[in-house]
Amino acid sequence: MDLGIKDKKALVTAASKGLGRACAISLAREGADVTITARNAGPLEATAKEINKLTGATVTMVIADITTQEGQAATLNACPDPDILVNNAGGPPPGDFRDWDRNDWIAAIDANMLSAIFMIKATVDGMIERKFGRIVNITSAAVKAPIDILGLSNGARAGLTGFCAGLARKTVAHNVTLNSILPGPFDTDRLNATLEGAVKSSGMSMDEIRAARMASNPAGRFGDPEEFGELCAFICSAQAGYITGQNLLIDGGSYPGTL
């Protein structure tokens, strides 16, 4: 299927690793002109080279922390008029809410709510003028089924979800959609970092922990980031103009509910 996004300008934040990287690869494979951001130059450069090798695309890189105003400004200077915006940022650490102070909450809200909102604010009107726009937020399955130790993420990402639910109904008439993709357990560095905590607390090996977690998923495995990237590319496609304000769960069936 031709997704109709060849030569569209796509901006993917926090894209040097994991799910952001997978989205950038899938969009480049569809012919989009991709700009990627990350805080660390080494992994970002490696990802840009890999995208070029896999797709032939030339990738624009921005070394920036997207959770800061300075990082957002640098990113928008490099790609001021994206047709596709994929908002991504690393999740805050797990823990007990009793241990978090105001600074912990502000950091989580800046990273996982406000940074995306400000990127949307800076780009959505241009999309409306051009009569094409696809905004995708990478959030978490915890938005739909909160995880107690991920309170910082639960709160910040739910706030972003609520904001976008309202805006999505105002922009869709202009062929500008806003959706979120909610990943369950995907085989990424982020997942492995989370599992390391379980290794320390349980006394089990990493292989044992991974096997147990995969067995607990109805699919019997973790997600492949490429699967996530391909879903993102379709949501950004010309064919997806009637999908907006949705939270698309991709978790191998972990969420047990009907709705």
ROMIFI-105090 format. One record per residue (C-alpha): x, z, y; residue in one letter. Coordinates in Angstrom, 1 decimal. Example, Ala and Ser with C-alpha at 12.3 -4.5 7.8 and 13.67 -1.06 7.14 Angstrom:
2
east:12.3, up:7.8, north:-4.5, res:A
east:13.7, up:7.1, north:-1.1, res:S
# end
This chain:
259
east:0.0, up:0.0, north:0.0, res:M
east:1.2, up:-0.9, north:3.5, res:D
east:0.6, up:2.3, north:5.5, res:L
east:0.7, up:0.4, north:8.8, res:G
east:3.3, up:2.5, north:10.5, res:I
east:6.2, up:0.1, north:10.6, res:K
east:8.1, up:0.4, north:13.9, res:D
east:6.1, up:3.4, north:14.9, res:K
east:8.2, up:6.2, north:16.5, res:K
east:8.2, up:9.3, north:14.3, res:A
east:9.6, up:12.7, north:15.2, res:L
east:10.3, up:15.2, north:12.5, res:V
east:11.5, up:18.7, north:13.5, res:T
east:13.6, up:20.9, north:11.3, res:A
east:14.3, up:17.9, north:9.1, res:A
east:17.8, up:18.4, north:7.7, res:S
east:16.6, up:20.1, north:4.5, res:K
east:13.6, up:20.7, north:2.3, res:G
east:10.1, up:19.5, north:3.2, res:L
east:11.0, up:18.2, north:6.7, res:G
east:13.8, up:16.1, north:5.2, res:R
east:11.4, up:14.7, north:2.6, res:A
east:8.9, up:13.8, north:5.3, res:C
east:11.6, up:12.0, north:7.3, res:A
east:12.7, up:10.0, north:4.2, res:I
east:9.1, up:8.9, north:3.4, res:S
east:8.3, up:7.9, north:7.0, res:L
east:11.6, up:5.9, north:7.2, res:A
east:10.8, up:4.2, north:3.9, res:R
east:7.5, up:3.0, north:5.5, res:E
east:9.5, up:1.4, north:8.3, res:G
east:9.0, up:4.1, north:11.0, res:A
east:11.7, up:4.6, north:13.6, res:D
east:12.6, up:8.2, north:12.8, res:V
east:14.1, up:11.0, north:15.0, res:T
east:15.1, up:14.2, north:13.2, res:I
east:16.1, up:17.6, north:14.5, res:T
east:18.0, up:20.6, north:13.1, res:A
east:20.1, up:23.4, north:14.4, res:R
east:23.2, up:22.6, north:12.3, res:N
east:25.1, up:19.4, north:12.8, res:A
east:26.5, up:19.1, north:9.3, res:G
east:23.3, up:19.1, north:7.2, res:P
east:21.6, up:17.0, north:9.9, res:L
east:24.3, up:14.3, north:9.8, res:E
east:24.2, up:14.3, north:6.0, res:A
east:20.4, up:13.8, north:6.0, res:T
east:20.7, up:11.0, north:8.5, res:A
east:23.3, up:9.2, north:6.3, res:K
east:21.1, up:9.7, north:3.2, res:E
east:18.0, up:8.3, north:4.9, res:I
east:20.0, up:5.3, north:6.0, res:N
east:21.4, up:4.8, north:2.5, res:K
east:17.9, up:5.1, north:0.9, res:L
east:15.9, up:3.1, north:3.4, res:T
east:18.3, up:1.1, north:5.6, res:G
east:16.8, up:2.8, north:8.6, res:A
east:18.9, up:4.0, north:11.5, res:T
east:18.0, up:7.6, north:12.3, res:V
east:18.3, up:9.3, north:15.7, res:T
east:19.6, up:12.9, north:15.4, res:M
east:19.1, up:15.8, north:17.8, res:V
east:21.0, up:19.0, north:17.2, res:I
east:18.6, up:21.6, north:18.6, res:A
east:16.7, up:24.7, north:17.8, res:D
east:13.1, up:23.5, north:18.1, res:I
east:11.8, up:27.1, north:18.5, res:T
east:13.4, up:27.3, north:22.0, res:T
east:12.4, up:25.6, north:25.2, res:Q
east:15.9, up:24.1, north:25.5, res:E
east:15.6, up:22.6, north:22.0, res:G
east:12.2, up:21.2, north:22.6, res:Q
east:13.4, up:19.6, north:25.9, res:A
east:16.5, up:18.0, north:24.2, res:A
east:14.3, up:16.7, north:21.4, res:T
east:11.7, up:15.2, north:23.7, res:L
east:14.5, up:13.6, north:25.8, res:N
east:15.6, up:11.8, north:22.7, res:A
east:12.1, up:10.8, north:21.6, res:C
east:9.7, up:11.2, north:24.5, res:P
east:6.9, up:9.1, north:23.2, res:D
east:6.4, up:9.6, north:19.5, res:P
east:3.5, up:8.0, north:17.7, res:D
east:4.0, up:10.4, north:14.8, res:I
east:4.9, up:14.1, north:15.2, res:L
east:5.7, up:16.3, north:12.2, res:V
east:6.0, up:19.9, north:13.3, res:N
east:8.2, up:22.0, north:11.0, res:N
east:10.1, up:25.2, north:11.4, res:A
east:11.6, up:27.7, north:8.9, res:G
east:9.4, up:30.6, north:8.0, res:G
east:10.0, up:34.1, north:9.1, res:P
east:11.4, up:36.6, north:6.6, res:P
east:9.2, up:38.5, north:4.2, res:P
east:8.8, up:42.3, north:4.4, res:G
east:6.5, up:45.2, north:5.2, res:D
east:4.6, up:45.0, north:8.4, res:F
east:5.5, up:48.6, north:9.1, res:R
east:9.1, up:47.6, north:9.6, res:D
east:8.4, up:44.8, north:12.1, res:W
east:8.6, up:45.5, north:15.9, res:D
east:7.4, up:43.4, north:18.8, res:R
east:10.5, up:41.2, north:18.8, res:N
east:9.9, up:40.3, north:15.2, res:D
east:6.4, up:39.2, north:15.9, res:W
east:7.4, up:37.3, north:19.1, res:I
east:10.1, up:35.4, north:17.1, res:A
east:7.6, up:34.5, north:14.4, res:A
east:5.0, up:33.3, north:16.9, res:I
east:7.6, up:31.3, north:18.8, res:D
east:8.8, up:29.6, north:15.7, res:A
east:5.7, up:29.0, north:13.7, res:N
east:3.0, up:28.7, north:16.4, res:M
east:4.1, up:28.1, north:20.0, res:L
east:6.9, up:25.6, north:19.3, res:S
east:4.4, up:23.3, north:17.6, res:A
east:1.8, up:23.8, north:20.3, res:I
east:4.2, up:22.9, north:23.0, res:F
east:5.4, up:19.8, north:21.2, res:M
east:1.8, up:18.8, north:20.8, res:I
east:1.2, up:19.4, north:24.5, res:K
east:4.1, up:17.2, north:25.4, res:A
east:3.2, up:14.3, north:23.3, res:T
east:-0.6, up:14.1, north:22.6, res:V
east:-1.6, up:12.5, north:25.9, res:D
east:0.8, up:9.6, north:25.4, res:G
east:-0.7, up:9.1, north:21.9, res:M
east:-4.2, up:9.1, north:23.4, res:I
east:-3.2, up:6.4, north:25.9, res:E
east:-1.6, up:4.3, north:23.2, res:R
east:-4.7, up:4.7, north:21.0, res:K
east:-2.6, up:5.9, north:18.0, res:F
east:-1.2, up:9.3, north:17.1, res:G
east:-0.6, up:11.3, north:14.0, res:R
east:0.3, up:15.0, north:14.3, res:I
east:1.1, up:16.9, north:11.1, res:V
east:2.0, up:20.6, north:11.0, res:N
east:3.9, up:21.9, north:7.9, res:I
east:2.4, up:25.3, north:7.5, res:T
east:2.0, up:27.2, north:4.2, res:S
east:-0.5, up:27.8, north:1.4, res:A
east:-0.5, up:31.4, north:2.7, res:A
east:-2.7, up:30.2, north:5.5, res:V
east:-5.5, up:29.7, north:2.9, res:K
east:-4.5, up:32.5, north:0.5, res:A
east:-2.4, up:35.1, north:2.5, res:P
east:0.6, up:36.7, north:0.8, res:I
east:1.0, up:40.3, north:1.7, res:D
east:4.8, up:40.3, north:2.2, res:I
east:4.5, up:37.2, north:4.4, res:L
east:2.6, up:38.9, north:7.2, res:G
east:4.6, up:37.3, north:10.0, res:L
east:4.0, up:33.8, north:8.6, res:S
east:0.3, up:34.6, north:7.8, res:N
east:-0.3, up:35.6, north:11.4, res:G
east:1.6, up:32.9, north:13.3, res:A
east:0.6, up:30.0, north:11.1, res:R
east:-3.0, up:31.0, north:11.1, res:A
east:-2.9, up:31.0, north:14.9, res:G
east:-1.5, up:27.4, north:14.9, res:L
east:-4.2, up:26.4, north:12.4, res:T
east:-7.0, up:27.8, north:14.6, res:G
east:-5.7, up:26.1, north:17.7, res:F
east:-5.3, up:22.7, north:16.1, res:C
east:-8.8, up:22.9, north:14.5, res:A
east:-10.3, up:22.8, north:18.0, res:G
east:-8.0, up:20.1, north:19.5, res:L
east:-8.4, up:17.8, north:16.5, res:A
east:-12.0, up:17.2, north:17.3, res:R
east:-11.2, up:16.1, north:20.8, res:K
east:-8.5, up:13.6, north:20.1, res:T
east:-9.8, up:11.8, north:17.0, res:V
east:-12.1, up:9.5, north:19.1, res:A
east:-8.8, up:8.1, north:20.5, res:H
east:-7.3, up:7.5, north:17.0, res:N
east:-5.2, up:10.6, north:17.3, res:V
east:-5.4, up:13.0, north:14.4, res:T
east:-4.1, up:16.5, north:13.8, res:L
east:-3.8, up:17.9, north:10.3, res:N
east:-1.8, up:20.5, north:8.5, res:S
east:-0.2, up:20.3, north:5.1, res:I
east:-0.1, up:23.6, north:3.2, res:L
east:2.7, up:23.7, north:0.6, res:P
east:2.7, up:26.0, north:-2.3, res:G
east:6.0, up:26.6, north:-4.2, res:P
east:8.3, up:23.6, north:-3.8, res:F
east:11.8, up:23.4, north:-5.1, res:D
east:13.7, up:24.0, north:-1.9, res:T
east:16.4, up:26.3, north:-0.5, res:D
east:13.7, up:28.4, north:1.1, res:R
east:12.1, up:29.0, north:-2.3, res:L
east:15.4, up:29.9, north:-3.8, res:N
east:16.1, up:32.4, north:-1.0, res:A
east:12.7, up:34.0, north:-1.6, res:T
east:13.4, up:34.2, north:-5.4, res:L
east:16.7, up:35.9, north:-4.8, res:E
east:14.8, up:38.9, north:-3.5, res:G
east:12.8, up:39.0, north:-6.8, res:A
east:16.1, up:38.8, north:-8.7, res:V
east:17.4, up:41.9, north:-6.9, res:K
east:14.3, up:43.9, north:-7.3, res:S
east:13.5, up:43.0, north:-11.0, res:S
east:17.0, up:42.9, north:-12.6, res:G
east:16.1, up:39.5, north:-14.1, res:M
east:18.3, up:36.4, north:-13.7, res:S
east:17.5, up:33.6, north:-11.4, res:M
east:16.8, up:31.3, north:-14.3, res:D
east:14.4, up:33.9, north:-15.7, res:E
east:12.6, up:34.3, north:-12.4, res:I
east:12.3, up:30.6, north:-11.9, res:R
east:10.9, up:30.1, north:-15.4, res:A
east:8.4, up:32.8, north:-14.9, res:A
east:7.2, up:31.5, north:-11.5, res:R
east:6.9, up:28.0, north:-12.8, res:M
east:4.9, up:29.2, north:-15.8, res:A
east:2.5, up:31.0, north:-13.5, res:S
east:1.6, up:27.8, north:-11.8, res:N
east:-1.1, up:25.7, north:-13.4, res:P
east:1.2, up:22.6, north:-13.1, res:A
east:3.9, up:24.5, north:-15.0, res:G
east:6.5, up:23.6, north:-12.4, res:R
east:7.5, up:23.7, north:-8.8, res:F
east:6.7, up:20.9, north:-6.5, res:G
east:9.1, up:18.1, north:-5.8, res:D
east:9.7, up:17.7, north:-2.0, res:P
east:9.3, up:13.9, north:-2.4, res:E
east:5.7, up:14.5, north:-3.4, res:E
east:5.2, up:16.4, north:-0.2, res:F
east:6.9, up:13.7, north:1.9, res:G
east:4.7, up:11.0, north:0.4, res:E
east:1.5, up:12.9, north:1.2, res:L
east:2.8, up:13.4, north:4.8, res:C
east:3.4, up:9.6, north:5.1, res:A
east:-0.1, up:8.8, north:4.0, res:F
east:-1.6, up:11.4, north:6.5, res:I
east:0.4, up:9.6, north:9.2, res:C
east:-0.8, up:6.2, north:8.1, res:S
east:-3.2, up:3.7, north:9.8, res:A
east:-5.6, up:4.3, north:7.0, res:Q
east:-5.9, up:8.0, north:7.7, res:A
east:-7.6, up:7.8, north:11.0, res:G
east:-10.8, up:9.4, north:9.7, res:Y
east:-9.0, up:12.5, north:8.5, res:I
east:-8.5, up:15.2, north:11.1, res:T
east:-8.6, up:19.0, north:11.5, res:G
east:-7.9, up:19.4, north:7.9, res:Q
east:-5.7, up:21.8, north:5.9, res:N
east:-4.4, up:19.9, north:2.9, res:L
east:-3.2, up:22.2, north:0.1, res:L
east:-0.5, up:20.9, north:-2.2, res:I
east:0.3, up:23.6, north:-4.6, res:D
east:0.0, up:22.5, north:-8.2, res:G
east:-3.4, up:24.2, north:-8.5, res:G
east:-2.2, up:27.7, north:-7.6, res:S
east:-5.1, up:28.4, north:-5.3, res:Y
east:-8.0, up:29.3, north:-7.6, res:P
east:-10.9, up:28.8, north:-5.2, res:G
east:-13.5, up:26.0, north:-5.0, res:T
east:-13.3, up:25.7, north:-1.2, res:L
# end
